[in-house]
């Protein structure tokens, strides 16, 4: 397999490491075309990758005859048109999460890509962390009995003085932290439990103060600036238009009850408690990525460390995950379309997660339980659903 790759958002926070992984993947792929807004970075990237085409127009990448696989790494609101064009032109896609600005977009994109019969991959990398794979095995083997409850804490604190980025802009971001870290957290839960949530009730807020406005910076630049200017009193500040904190409850059809905290706020620091807890009729299990510990309890005694796993997500995610999945697709072994989370994460998973995001946003606004089936039906055009 020798795949020509085009990258949209090629020089951003995630584009640069992805391109590095592709370059390290040997003969599996070569980078053909790059698209980005910042010309200084684009020229440097082209030199690194040996790309034949550099442009600030995404259409040039999708239409390039030597591009077989398109990476869509732009802000959420800028995914729809390139993905639909990829479906029309029979281009394989890797689309960052969340896959669109809302569930209706996500459903439309998934159906188009599905009908086109091309490879599609959504980078829910947490699925590939050995700790979470081991937790799924515990559940599958029945070591917890019947799962009754789940607790997920995803704290990703930012510097208090971190500048404004596109993730704070409601015109570009699907839903701030709910869409960003919440996408990973919910996909991890549904992957481990093999079950979609039935309903959610949520509270969300923007708890960080207005942020310094230092221009068009990516996440890496914003974090570095915030760390260097921790006490800087910038003249220009912008209030975030998306939530950076959310707490919510979930109910599952099987009766499982869950709670989640999703945060980028600086005051909610990580490492104080396990990231994920699973509680069953026979035993409980916790997963802590910071210590690498799986803690287990099947008695009234305090939990004990059952295993310590030091491995992380594969360093070269494209070489070890994406390109092998693409090879399977090309060989006729498609990802399981039964939505039981087998194979690799794809645009159907992206749509399912977007349904969850929309339901959480609607619940926080309406202050009531929201059934995911309502959002799902509306996203497919079968019913009406309003978030407000």
N, C-alpha and C positions, 0 to 999 in steps of 0.2 A: 504494500500500500504506500502510495506517495501522494499526499493530499496538498493541494494549493490552498493556503489560508488567507483570508482577508479579515482585518480587525477594525471594527468601529469603536471609537473610544480608545485608540491604541496607546495613548501616552498617559492615561489616567492612573489612578491609585491601584486598580486591579489589572489594567491593561499591560503595564510594564512587567509585572511578575509572570503573567500568563505568556507573554511573548518570550520571556526568558526560558520558560519551561518548554515551549514549542521548539526553540532553537536547540535545546538540550535533548530533544527527542530523536535525534539522528535522522535516518532516512524516512521516518514515518510521515513527515510533513515539511513544507517550506513556506515561509511567509512571503506572499506575493504582493499584497496591497494593504496600505495603512490609511486610516482616516482619523483625523483629529483636528481640533480648532487651533491649537497653539503651534504656530509654524516652527518656532525654535526647537521645541521638543520633537516635532514631527521629523525634522531633518535629521536630528540625532538618532531617532528610532530607525529611520530608513537606513542609515549608515550601519547600525547594529545588526539589522535583520537582512540587509541586502534586498530590500523590497523593490520590485519593479515600478510600483505605483505609489505615490503619496498624494493625498487629496484632502480637502475639507468637505467633500460632497460624498455622502454615503452611497449614493446611486452608482458612482464610479466603481466602487468596490464590489457591490452586488452584481453589477453587469460585466465585470471583468471575466473574460473567457477562461482564464487560468485559475480562477478562484472556485474551489469546490466546497469549502466550509467557511461560513461567515460567523465571526464572534461578535455578538451585539452586547457591548459593555458600556453603553451610554446611560444617562439617567432614565429612570423608569418611563417617563412620558415620551421618550424618543425611541422606544422599541417597536411600536406597532407597525409603522410604515416599512422599515427594513425587513421585519419578519414576514410581512405579507408579500413583499417583493421577492424574498428568498423562496417562499412557497411557489410563486408564479414561475420563477426561473429555475426551480428544481435544485436549489442550493441547500446543503446541509447546514444546520445551525447549532450554535451554542449561545444560549440567551441567559444573561444574568438575571438573578431574582431581585425583586419581584418582576415577573415577566411583562407586566403592563401597568397601566395607571389604575385599572380596576378589573373586576372579574369578567365584565362583558368583553373588554379587549382581550383578556387572557383566553376566554372561550373561543372567540373568533380566530385568534392566532393558532390555537391548538388544532381546531378543526381544519384550518387551511393547510397547516403543516402535515397533519395526519393524512389528508386527502392527497397531498403531493407525494407522499410516500418517502420523504427524505428523513435522514437521521436528525434527531433533535435531542438536546441535552441541556439540563438546567443544573447549575453547580450548587447543589445542596451537599456541600462537602462534609458536613457533620456525619452523614451516613457512613462515611469511609473511615471514621475515627475508630480504632480498635476497641476503645472503651464502650462505645455505643453499640458496636457490632456484638460485643460480648453481652451487653445488657439485653439485646434482642434475643440472643441465644438462651439466656436465663428464662425469659418469658416463654419462648417457644418450647423449651423443655419442661415447662410447668413447675419450675423450681420455686416460683412465688405463689403457686396455686392460681386462683382466679384473681387477676388484677382488679383492685378496687379503687385505687387512687394514684394520682400522679402530681408531682410538684416540679415545676421548672423555673429556675432563676437564670436569666441571661442579663448580667450586668456588664456593660461595656463602657465604662466611664470615659468621658472626654475631658480634656483640660478645661477648667472653669472659664478661661478667657479664650477658648478656641473660636476662630472666626466663623462667620456665616458661610455655609456651603450650599450646594444645590439640594442636599438632603433636608435642609430647613425650608425649602421653597415648595409650597403646596402645589404650584403649577408644574413641578418637575418630579416630585417625590410622591409615590402612591400613598404613604401614610407615615412618614418619619420612621421612628424606631419600631413601630408596629410592623411596617413593611420590611424594614432592614433586618434586624435581629429576630423579629417575630416570625419571619418566613422560615428561617433556619430552625427555630425552636419548635414550631408547629410541625414542620416536616419531619423532624427527628421523632417527635411523639407518635405521629401517625405511622412512621416507618417501624418503630419498635412495637407498637400495639397492633399494627395492621388494621387500623380502624380510623374512620373519619369522625370528627366531633359532630354531635347533633346540634348543640346550641351553645351560645356564649353570652356572658354579661360582663361589661368592662367599664373601667374608668381610665381615662387618659388625660394627659396634661402636658403643657410645655413648662417645665420647672426651671430651666436654665434662664438666666437674665438675657436681655438683648446682647447680641454678639458683635464684636468688631467687624466692620465691613472693610476688608482689605482687598477687594476685587475678586477676580476669577481665580480661585485656588482650589486644588483638589484636596481630598481628605488628608493625605500624607503631609502636604504643605500646611494645611490648617492645624493639624495636631502639633507639628513642629513649631509653628508660629505661637500657638497657645502656650506651649511649654517654655518658650524663650521670652514671652511677654506676659508672665503670670500676673503681674500687677499693673500692666499697662492700661492707662485710661484713654482708650482710643476715642477720637472725636466723633467718628461716624460709627453708629451701631444700628443693627437691625434685629427686630424681634423675630424669633422663629415662628413660622407659620404651620409647623407640623409638630405632633407630639414627640417628646423625647423620654416620656415615662408612661407606662401602662401597666395596670394590674387587672387580671381578669380571671373569671371562673369558666370552666368548660364542663359540659355533660356529653357523654358518649352513649350511643344506642345500647351498648351492653350493660350500662349502669355505672361505668367508671366515672369518677368525679375528678376534676383536675383544677389546678390553679397555676397561674404563670405571672411572673414579673418580668417586664421587658424595659430596659433602661439604657440610655446613653448619658444620663445625668451624672455629673461629677461626684455628687454626694453619695451615690450608691456604688460602693467599691466592691470588687470581686474577691473571691477567695475565702470568704468567711463561712460559707456553707456549701454543701454539695450542689452542683449545678442541677442535677436531676435526681428525684426520688421516685421509686416505684413501690407501691404497697399492695400486697396481695393477701389472700385468705390464709396462706401458709407462711409467708416470709416477706421481708422488705429488702430492697436493694437501693443503694445510692451510688451515683457516678460523680466523681470529682476530677475534672480534667487537669486541675492545677497540681494535685498530688499524684494523679494517676491511679487513685485508689477506687476499687469497687468494694463497698462495705455491705455486709449481708447480716441479716438477723432473722432467725426462725424460732426465737424464744423470747421470754420477757427480759433477758439479759441485753445489755447494750450491744449495738452492732459491732461486728469484728471485721477486720480487713480480710476479705476473701481472696483478692488478687490485687497486684499492683502492675499496671501496664504502662511502660514508659514510652511506647511507640506513639507517634502522632499520625495525622493525616499524611499520606505520601507526599514527599517534597516536590516531586514532579507529577502533578496531578494530570497533566495532559498525557505524558508518556505512560503512566501506569493505569489511568482510568479512562480518559476521553478517547484517545486513539484506539485502545483495545475495544471499547464499546462501538466505535465507528466501524472497526474491522468486522465485528460481529454483525452489525447491521448490513454491511456490504455483502457478507456471506449468507444473508437471508435469515439471520437469527435476531429478530427484532426484540426490543424491550417488551415485556409482558403488558399487553393492553387491557388486562383485567382490572387494573388499578389496585392491585394487591401489593404494590411497591416492590415488585421483583425487577430484575434487570437493573437498568440505570435510571436515575431521575430524569424526567423528560417534561415536555410542555403540558402533558396532562397533569402531572404533579404540580407544575407551575400554576395551572388553572385552579386545582384543588386548594392550593395554599392561598391563592388570591381570593377565593371565596371566603376563606377564614379571615383574611385581612379586612375585606369589606364588611363582614359581619361584626368584627370587633369595632371598627370605626362607627358603624351604624349604632351599635349598642351603646358606645360611649356618648354619642350624640343624643340618642333617644332615652337613655337611662332605663333600659329594659333588656330582657333576654331576647336574643335574635336567633332564629333557627337557620342553620346554614343551608338547608334545603330551599328556603325562600330565595336566598342570594343565588344559589346554583341555578334554580329555575329561571330567574330573571336574567342571569348572565347568558343563558342559552336562548333567550327570547321567548320563553314560555310563560312568563308572568311579569308583573310589574313589581319593582322594589326600589324604594327611595331611601337613601342613607339619612337624609335630613329629617 
